[in-house]
Amino acid sequence: MRFLDIFSLAYRSVSGNKLRTGLTIAIIAVGITVLVGILTAIDSMKNSIYSSFASMGANSFSLRNRDMQVHIGNDDAKASKGNKNVKKVRKSNSNKTISYQEAVQFKERYTFPAIVSINFRASGITTVYKDDKKTNPNVNVIGGDENYLDISNYTIEDGRNFNALDVSSGRNVAILGKDVAEKLFGKKLKNVVNNTIRVGDIRYRVIGVLQSKGSSNLMSADNVVITTVNNTRRIFNHPNASYQVGVAVKDIRQLEAAQGEAVGLFRVIRKLDLNEEDNFLISKSDSIAEMLFSSLSKVNLFAVVIAFVTLFGSAIGLMNIMLVSVAERTREIGVTKALGATSHTIRKQFLYEAIIISVMGGLIGVFMGMLLGNIVSALLKSSFIIPWLWILIGVSLCAAVGLISGIYPAYKASRLDPIIALRYE
C-alpha cells in the first residue's frame, strides 16, 4: 500500500475514537505547553533585560561597595568555600560603605581620560505631588552631579542639566523622568520647566525633563526624579549611606585600562594593604545582566524537567492506549490481513496512528505555549516572540514520543494470525 493510503487509514482510525484520542492529545499538549510557554517567557524576559541594561551604556562601569545579589540557590556560597586561594579582607573592611568623601577623592584624583560621576539612590518608594495630582509610591529619587546624565545615557528633552551652583549648594532643583512628568503635567508636558513639585514633603523647582529611555516592567528608567547628590545628603539623611561612582570612557577599547586604573586608585583611597582583597566591586551593566541570565537558566532547566516528566507519562499513556486499540481491533486487523495487507503495512498503520496523536498534541501545546509566553512578553512590554527553535524541538519530541510509544503495539498488531483474528469476538 502507498504511504497516503496507510496514512489515511491511520487518520480515520484516530478520528473515530475522539474521546480517547482527545485525552491523550491533552496530556501531551500540557507537557509541550509548559516547555514552550516557560521558555518563550524567559526569552521575553531576556529581551527586556537586554533593553533595560543597554540603556545604561556599554562604555561605562561603576564602583560600589557590594555586589548585587541576583542568584537562585546557594551556588555562590559553595563556590567561595571551595576556593581557598582568595585573598582575605579584614572583617572591619568587609562590605564597607563608600563614603561621600571617598567618592569625591576618587573624582578629583582620577586622571584617566573619562567622565566621572558621583550618585546616590536616595529612595525607591517616593510619591511625587503636583497640586491634586500624584504618582504611585514607587518613584526612584537619585542624587547625581553634572555628569550623571551623561554617565546614565539620559538626554534632556526640555530645560537644562545641573550647573556647578546647583551641585555645590544642594538647592532644591530636580529633573523629571518622562513617566513622572506625564503623570503630573499630562502628555503634552506644558509649563513643566520652572514649575514646582513636591517630592514627599519637600518642594522642588523643576529645571528639566528627560527623554524617554523606553522603560520596561523589569526596570523603569523613566519613573525617576533626579536631584543633586548634595541635596540628597541634606534631605535624605542616611547615616550609613554608600555612594556609587560611575566612570564612562569615550573609547570602549579603553574600558579595561580605565577599570585597572580605577581599582588601583580606589585601593589607595580605601587604604587597603597589598595582601588584602578589594572591599569594593567594579560593576558593569552587562555583568549584572549575565547574573540574571544565569538565574534564568535554572528556570530553563526546571521547565525542561517538567516537560520531560510529562512527556514520559504521556508516552506510557499513549502506549497503553495503542495496546488497548490493538485488542479492540483484532477482528479488523484479521480482515485487513485477509484482504492482502502485509505485516509491514499493519505496523506502519499503527505507528502512524501513534505519531499523529502525539504530533497533534505537540502542535496544540506549541500554540498554547507560544500564546502564554507572549502574554508575559506583553506584560513586560517586550516584542512578540516566535520561538522557532523550541517549536521545532517540541514537535520533534512529540514525533519521537509517538514513534517510541507505537513500536510495541504496532509490532504486536502485525504479529496477529489472521485466522485467529477473524474468529476473535
VEXDREN-2710 file (C-alpha; in Angstrom, 1 decimal):
% VEXDREN-2710
k/r/px/py/pz
1/MET/0.0/0.0/0.0
2/ARG/1.1/3.5/-0.7
3/PHE/2.0/6.0/2.1
4/LEU/-1.1/8.1/1.6
5/ASP/-3.4/5.1/1.8
6/ILE/-1.8/3.9/5.0
7/PHE/-1.8/7.4/6.5
8/SER/-5.5/7.9/5.5
9/LEU/-6.4/4.6/7.3
10/ALA/-4.5/5.7/10.4
11/TYR/-6.1/9.1/10.5
12/ARG/-9.6/7.7/10.1
13/SER/-8.9/5.3/13.0
14/VAL/-7.6/8.2/15.2
15/SER/-10.6/10.5/14.4
16/GLY/-13.0/7.6/15.0
17/ASN/-12.1/7.4/18.7
18/LYS/-12.5/11.1/19.7
19/LEU/-12.6/10.8/23.5
20/ARG/-9.6/8.5/23.8
21/THR/-7.6/10.5/21.3
22/GLY/-8.6/13.8/22.9
23/LEU/-7.5/12.7/26.3
24/THR/-4.1/11.5/25.0
25/ILE/-3.6/14.7/23.0
26/ALA/-4.4/16.8/26.1
27/ILE/-1.8/15.0/28.2
28/ILE/0.9/15.6/25.5
29/ALA/-0.2/19.2/24.9
30/VAL/0.2/20.0/28.6
31/GLY/3.9/19.0/28.6
32/ILE/4.7/20.9/25.5
33/THR/2.7/24.0/26.7
34/VAL/4.9/24.0/29.9
35/LEU/8.1/23.7/27.9
36/VAL/7.4/26.2/25.2
37/GLY/5.5/28.6/27.4
38/ILE/8.1/29.0/30.1
39/LEU/11.0/29.1/27.6
40/THR/9.2/31.7/25.5
41/ALA/8.5/33.8/28.6
42/ILE/12.2/33.5/29.6
43/ASP/13.2/34.7/26.1
44/SER/10.9/37.7/26.6
45/MET/12.5/38.4/30.0
46/LYS/15.9/38.3/28.5
47/ASN/14.9/40.7/25.7
48/SER/13.5/43.1/28.4
49/ILE/16.7/42.7/30.5
50/TYR/18.9/43.5/27.4
51/SER/16.9/46.6/26.5
52/SER/17.0/47.8/30.2
53/PHE/20.7/47.3/30.7
54/ALA/21.6/48.5/27.2
55/SER/20.3/52.0/28.2
56/MET/23.0/52.1/30.9
57/GLY/25.8/52.2/28.3
58/ALA/28.4/49.6/27.3
59/ASN/31.3/52.0/27.7
60/SER/30.8/52.6/31.5
61/PHE/31.3/50.9/34.8
62/SER/30.6/51.8/38.4
63/LEU/32.3/51.3/41.8
64/ARG/30.1/50.0/44.5
65/ASN/30.7/48.6/48.0
66/ARG/29.0/45.3/47.4
67/ASP/27.7/43.1/44.6
68/MET/24.0/42.9/43.6
69/GLN/22.6/39.6/44.9
70/VAL/20.9/38.2/41.9
71/HIS/21.0/34.4/42.1
72/ILE/18.9/31.4/42.8
73/GLY/20.1/28.7/45.3
74/ASN/23.4/28.8/47.2
75/ASP/25.9/28.3/44.4
76/ASP/28.0/31.4/45.2
77/ALA/28.5/30.3/48.8
78/LYS/29.6/26.9/47.7
79/ALA/32.0/28.3/45.2
80/SER/33.5/30.6/47.8
81/LYS/34.0/27.8/50.2
82/GLY/35.8/25.7/47.6
83/ASN/38.2/28.5/46.6
84/LYS/40.9/28.5/49.3
85/ASN/43.4/30.8/47.4
86/VAL/41.4/34.0/47.5
87/LYS/42.9/36.9/49.5
88/LYS/41.1/37.8/52.7
89/VAL/39.5/41.1/53.7
90/ARG/39.7/42.4/57.2
91/LYS/36.4/41.9/58.9
92/SER/36.2/45.6/59.7
93/ASN/36.6/46.4/56.0
94/SER/34.1/43.8/54.6
95/ASN/31.2/45.5/52.7
96/LYS/32.4/48.9/54.0
97/THR/30.3/51.7/52.6
98/ILE/31.7/54.1/50.1
99/SER/31.6/57.5/51.9
100/TYR/30.9/60.7/50.1
101/GLN/34.4/61.9/50.9
102/GLU/35.9/58.8/49.3
103/ALA/33.8/59.3/46.2
104/VAL/34.9/62.9/45.9
105/GLN/38.5/62.0/46.4
106/PHE/38.2/59.5/43.6
107/LYS/36.6/62.0/41.3
108/GLU/39.3/64.6/42.0
109/ARG/42.3/62.2/41.7
110/TYR/41.2/60.0/38.8
111/THR/43.3/61.2/35.8
112/PHE/42.3/58.7/33.1
113/PRO/40.5/60.4/30.1
114/ALA/37.0/59.6/31.2
115/ILE/33.8/61.1/32.7
116/VAL/33.4/60.5/36.4
117/SER/30.1/60.9/38.3
118/ILE/29.0/60.5/41.9
119/ASN/25.5/59.3/42.6
120/PHE/23.3/58.0/45.3
121/ARG/19.9/56.3/45.2
122/ALA/18.1/58.1/48.0
123/SER/14.7/56.3/47.7
124/GLY/12.7/53.9/45.5
125/ILE/9.3/54.3/47.3
126/THR/8.7/58.0/46.9
127/THR/5.4/59.7/46.0
128/VAL/5.6/62.9/43.9
129/TYR/2.9/65.6/44.0
130/LYS/1.7/68.4/41.8
131/ASP/-1.4/70.2/43.2
132/ASP/-4.1/67.5/43.2
133/LYS/-2.1/65.0/41.1
134/LYS/0.3/62.5/42.5
135/THR/2.3/59.5/41.3
136/ASN/2.3/55.9/42.6
137/PRO/4.6/55.5/45.7
138/ASN/7.3/53.8/43.6
139/VAL/9.3/56.7/42.2
140/ASN/13.1/56.5/42.3
141/VAL/14.9/59.5/43.7
142/ILE/18.5/59.7/42.7
143/GLY/21.1/62.2/43.6
144/GLY/23.7/62.9/40.9
145/ASP/26.1/65.6/39.7
146/GLU/26.7/67.5/36.5
147/ASN/28.0/64.3/34.8
148/TYR/25.3/61.9/36.0
149/LEU/23.0/62.3/32.9
150/ASP/25.9/61.6/30.5
151/ILE/27.0/58.5/32.5
152/SER/23.5/57.1/32.6
153/ASN/22.8/57.9/28.9
154/TYR/19.9/60.3/29.8
155/THR/19.1/63.1/27.4
156/ILE/17.4/66.4/28.3
157/GLU/14.2/66.9/26.3
158/ASP/13.3/70.3/27.8
159/GLY/15.1/72.5/30.2
160/ARG/18.7/72.1/31.4
161/ASN/21.2/69.9/33.3
162/PHE/22.6/70.7/36.7
163/ASN/25.2/73.5/36.9
164/ALA/28.1/73.9/39.3
165/LEU/26.0/76.1/41.7
166/ASP/23.2/73.5/41.8
167/VAL/25.6/70.7/42.7
168/SER/27.7/72.7/45.3
169/SER/24.8/74.3/47.1
170/GLY/22.5/71.3/47.1
171/ARG/19.5/73.5/46.4
172/ASN/16.1/72.1/45.7
173/VAL/16.1/71.6/42.0
174/ALA/15.0/68.5/40.1
175/ILE/15.0/66.8/36.7
176/LEU/12.0/64.6/36.0
177/GLY/11.8/61.3/34.1
178/LYS/9.3/61.1/31.3
179/ASP/6.8/58.9/33.2
180/VAL/6.7/61.2/36.3
181/ALA/6.4/64.4/34.2
182/GLU/3.5/63.0/32.2
183/LYS/1.7/61.7/35.3
184/LEU/1.9/65.2/36.9
185/PHE/1.6/67.5/33.9
186/GLY/-0.2/65.5/31.3
187/LYS/1.0/64.0/27.9
188/LYS/1.6/67.4/26.3
189/LEU/4.0/68.5/29.1
190/LYS/3.1/72.2/29.1
191/ASN/4.8/74.6/31.5
192/VAL/6.9/72.0/33.3
193/VAL/10.2/73.7/33.5
194/ASN/10.4/76.3/36.3
195/ASN/7.2/74.9/37.8
196/THR/7.2/73.4/41.3
197/ILE/6.5/69.9/42.5
198/ARG/6.6/68.2/45.9
199/VAL/8.8/65.1/46.5
200/GLY/7.4/63.7/49.7
201/ASP/7.1/66.8/51.9
202/ILE/9.8/68.8/50.2
203/ARG/9.2/71.3/47.4
204/TYR/11.5/71.3/44.3
205/ARG/11.8/73.5/41.3
206/VAL/11.8/71.6/38.0
207/ILE/14.7/72.6/35.8
208/GLY/14.4/69.8/33.2
209/VAL/12.5/66.9/31.7
210/LEU/14.3/63.8/30.3
211/GLN/13.6/62.0/27.1
212/SER/12.1/58.5/27.5
213/LYS/14.6/55.6/27.7
214/GLY/12.0/53.0/26.8
215/SER/11.3/51.7/30.3
216/SER/10.1/48.1/30.9
217/ASN/8.4/46.4/33.8
218/LEU/11.7/44.9/34.9
219/MET/13.4/48.3/35.2
220/SER/11.7/51.7/34.7
221/ALA/14.3/54.2/33.8
222/ASP/11.6/56.9/33.3
223/ASN/10.0/56.7/36.7
224/VAL/12.6/58.8/38.3
225/VAL/13.3/62.2/39.9
226/ILE/16.9/63.3/39.7
227/THR/18.3/65.9/42.0
228/THR/21.9/66.8/43.1
229/VAL/23.9/64.4/45.3
230/ASN/24.4/67.2/47.9
231/ASN/20.6/67.7/48.0
232/THR/20.0/64.0/48.8
233/ARG/22.7/64.3/51.5
234/ARG/20.8/67.1/53.1
235/ILE/17.2/66.0/52.6
236/PHE/17.5/62.2/52.7
237/ASN/19.8/61.8/55.7
238/HIS/21.0/58.2/55.6
239/PRO/23.8/57.7/58.3
240/ASN/25.3/54.7/56.6
241/ALA/24.7/55.8/53.0
242/SER/27.0/54.1/50.4
243/TYR/27.7/56.3/47.3
244/GLN/28.3/55.0/43.9
245/VAL/30.9/56.3/41.4
246/GLY/30.3/56.0/37.7
247/VAL/33.0/56.1/35.1
248/ALA/32.4/56.3/31.3
249/VAL/35.2/56.2/28.7
250/LYS/34.9/57.8/25.3
251/ASP/36.5/54.8/23.5
252/ILE/35.2/51.4/24.6
253/ARG/38.6/49.8/23.8
254/GLN/40.0/51.7/26.8
255/LEU/37.4/50.3/29.2
256/GLU/39.7/47.6/30.7
257/ALA/42.6/50.1/31.2
258/ALA/40.2/52.5/32.8
259/GLN/39.0/49.8/35.2
260/GLY/42.5/48.8/36.1
261/GLU/43.4/52.4/37.0
262/ALA/40.2/52.9/38.9
263/VAL/40.9/49.8/41.0
264/GLY/44.4/50.9/41.8
265/LEU/43.4/54.4/42.8
266/PHE/40.4/53.3/44.9
267/ARG/42.5/50.8/46.8
268/VAL/44.8/53.7/47.8
269/ILE/41.8/55.8/48.9
270/ARG/40.3/52.9/50.9
271/LYS/43.8/52.3/52.5
272/LEU/43.9/48.6/51.6
273/ASP/47.1/46.6/52.2
274/LEU/48.8/44.7/49.4
275/ASN/47.7/41.3/50.8
276/GLU/44.1/42.3/51.1
277/GLU/41.3/41.6/48.6
278/ASP/39.3/44.6/47.3
279/ASN/36.4/45.5/49.5
280/PHE/34.6/47.2/46.7
281/LEU/33.4/46.0/43.3
282/ILE/33.6/47.0/39.7
283/SER/30.1/46.6/38.2
284/LYS/29.2/46.7/34.6
285/SER/25.7/46.6/33.2
286/ASP/26.4/43.5/31.1
287/SER/27.8/41.6/34.1
288/ILE/24.6/42.3/36.0
289/ALA/22.6/41.1/33.0
290/GLU/24.7/37.9/32.9
291/MET/23.9/37.3/36.6
292/LEU/20.2/37.5/35.8
293/PHE/20.6/35.2/32.8
294/SER/22.4/32.6/34.9
295/SER/19.5/32.6/37.3
296/LEU/17.0/32.3/34.4
297/SER/18.9/29.3/33.0
298/LYS/18.0/27.4/36.2
299/VAL/14.3/28.1/35.4
300/ASN/15.0/26.8/31.9
301/LEU/16.2/23.6/33.3
302/PHE/13.2/23.4/35.6
303/ALA/10.9/23.8/32.6
304/VAL/12.7/21.1/30.6
305/VAL/12.5/18.6/33.5
306/ILE/8.7/19.2/33.9
307/ALA/8.2/18.8/30.2
308/PHE/10.2/15.6/30.0
309/VAL/8.4/14.1/33.0
310/THR/5.0/15.0/31.4
311/LEU/6.1/13.6/28.1
312/PHE/7.3/10.4/29.7
313/GLY/3.9/9.9/31.3
314/SER/2.3/10.7/28.0
315/ALA/4.4/8.1/26.3
316/ILE/3.3/5.4/28.8
317/GLY/-0.3/6.5/28.4
318/LEU/-0.1/6.5/24.6
319/MET/1.5/3.1/24.5
320/ASN/-1.3/1.8/26.8
321/ILE/-4.0/3.3/24.6
322/MET/-2.4/1.8/21.5
323/LEU/-2.3/-1.7/23.1
324/VAL/-6.0/-1.3/24.0
325/SER/-6.7/-0.3/20.4
326/VAL/-4.9/-3.4/19.1
327/ALA/-7.1/-5.6/21.4
328/GLU/-10.3/-3.9/20.4
329/ARG/-9.4/-4.0/16.7
330/THR/-8.2/-7.6/16.5
331/ARG/-11.0/-8.6/14.1
332/GLU/-10.4/-5.5/12.0
333/ILE/-6.7/-6.5/11.7
334/GLY/-7.7/-10.0/10.7
335/VAL/-10.0/-8.7/7.9
336/THR/-7.3/-6.3/6.7
337/LYS/-4.7/-9.1/6.6
338/ALA/-7.2/-11.4/4.8
339/LEU/-7.6/-8.8/2.1
340/GLY/-3.9/-8.8/1.5
341/ALA/-2.3/-6.4/3.9
342/THR/1.2/-7.4/5.0
343/SER/2.6/-7.3/8.5
344/HIS/4.7/-4.4/7.4
345/THR/1.6/-2.4/6.3
346/ILE/-0.1/-3.1/9.7
347/ARG/3.0/-2.0/11.6
348/LYS/3.1/1.2/9.6
349/GLN/-0.6/1.9/10.2
350/PHE/-0.3/1.7/14.0
351/LEU/2.9/3.6/14.1
352/TYR/1.3/6.4/12.0
353/GLU/-1.6/6.5/14.4
354/ALA/0.7/6.9/17.4
355/ILE/2.7/9.6/15.7
356/ILE/-0.5/11.5/14.5
357/ILE/-1.8/11.6/18.1
358/SER/1.5/12.7/19.5
359/VAL/2.2/15.4/16.9
360/MET/-1.3/16.8/17.2
361/GLY/-0.8/17.2/20.9
362/GLY/2.6/18.8/20.2
363/LEU/1.1/21.3/17.8
364/ILE/-1.6/22.3/20.2
365/GLY/1.0/22.5/23.0
366/VAL/3.3/24.7/20.9
367/PHE/0.5/27.1/20.1
368/MET/-0.7/27.4/23.7
369/GLY/2.9/27.7/25.0
370/MET/3.7/30.5/22.5
371/LEU/0.4/32.3/23.5
372/LEU/1.2/32.1/27.2
373/GLY/4.8/33.1/26.7
374/ASN/3.8/36.2/24.7
375/ILE/1.3/37.2/27.3
376/VAL/4.3/37.5/29.6
377/SER/6.1/39.4/26.8
378/ALA/3.1/41.8/26.5
379/LEU/3.2/42.4/30.3
380/LEU/6.9/43.2/30.1
381/LYS/6.3/45.5/27.1
382/SER/8.7/43.4/25.1
383/SER/8.4/42.4/21.4
384/PHE/6.3/39.4/20.1
385/ILE/8.4/36.3/20.1
386/ILE/8.0/33.2/17.9
387/PRO/10.4/30.6/19.4
388/TRP/11.2/28.7/16.3
389/LEU/13.8/26.6/18.0
390/TRP/11.5/25.5/20.8
391/ILE/8.7/24.9/18.3
392/LEU/11.0/22.6/16.3
393/ILE/12.2/20.8/19.4
394/GLY/8.7/20.4/20.8
395/VAL/7.2/18.9/17.7
396/SER/10.3/16.7/17.2
397/LEU/10.0/15.4/20.8
398/CYS/6.3/14.6/20.2
399/ALA/7.1/12.8/17.0
400/ALA/9.8/10.8/18.8
401/VAL/7.4/10.0/21.7
402/GLY/4.8/8.8/19.2
403/LEU/7.3/6.6/17.4
404/ILE/8.7/5.0/20.6
405/SER/5.2/4.5/22.1
406/GLY/3.8/3.0/18.9
407/ILE/6.6/0.5/18.2
408/TYR/5.5/-2.3/20.5
409/PRO/1.7/-2.0/19.8
410/ALA/2.5/-1.9/16.1
411/TYR/4.7/-5.0/16.3
412/LYS/2.0/-6.8/18.3
413/ALA/-0.7/-5.9/15.8
414/SER/1.5/-7.1/12.9
415/ARG/2.1/-10.5/14.5
416/LEU/-1.5/-11.4/14.8
417/ASP/-2.5/-14.6/12.9
418/PRO/-5.3/-13.6/10.5
419/ILE/-7.3/-16.9/11.1
420/ILE/-7.3/-16.4/14.9
421/ALA/-8.0/-12.7/14.4
422/LEU/-11.1/-13.4/12.3
423/ARG/-12.5/-15.7/14.9
424/TYR/-12.0/-13.0/17.7
425/GLU/-15.2/-11.7/19.2
END
